[in-house]
């Protein structure tokens, strides 16, 4: 670990600790709030679908960059005259 990563790791640790503190506070102050089985199913499915869509889009981005699909569009833009 070099010196440039140390502040980033410290900020990440503080953010995670703040999130955990907020969760503990919420659980302690809102004990009567509950979620039924349909809410847990919706939460789980929403999480899985969101992660799948994000992963798919990231994969498409990486594949298109590695295969050079982005270069053709960049070259056309570079060769054309700008409209003034």
FENNORRA-V672489 format. One record per run of one state. SS is the DSSP state (H for helix, E for strand, C for the rest). FROM is the first residue (numbers start at 1). LEN is the number of residues. If there is no record, write none. Layout:
BEGIN
SS/FROM/LEN
SS/FROM/LEN
END
This chain:
BEGIN
C/1/2
H/3/27
C/30/7
H/37/30
C/67/2
H/69/11
C/80/5
END
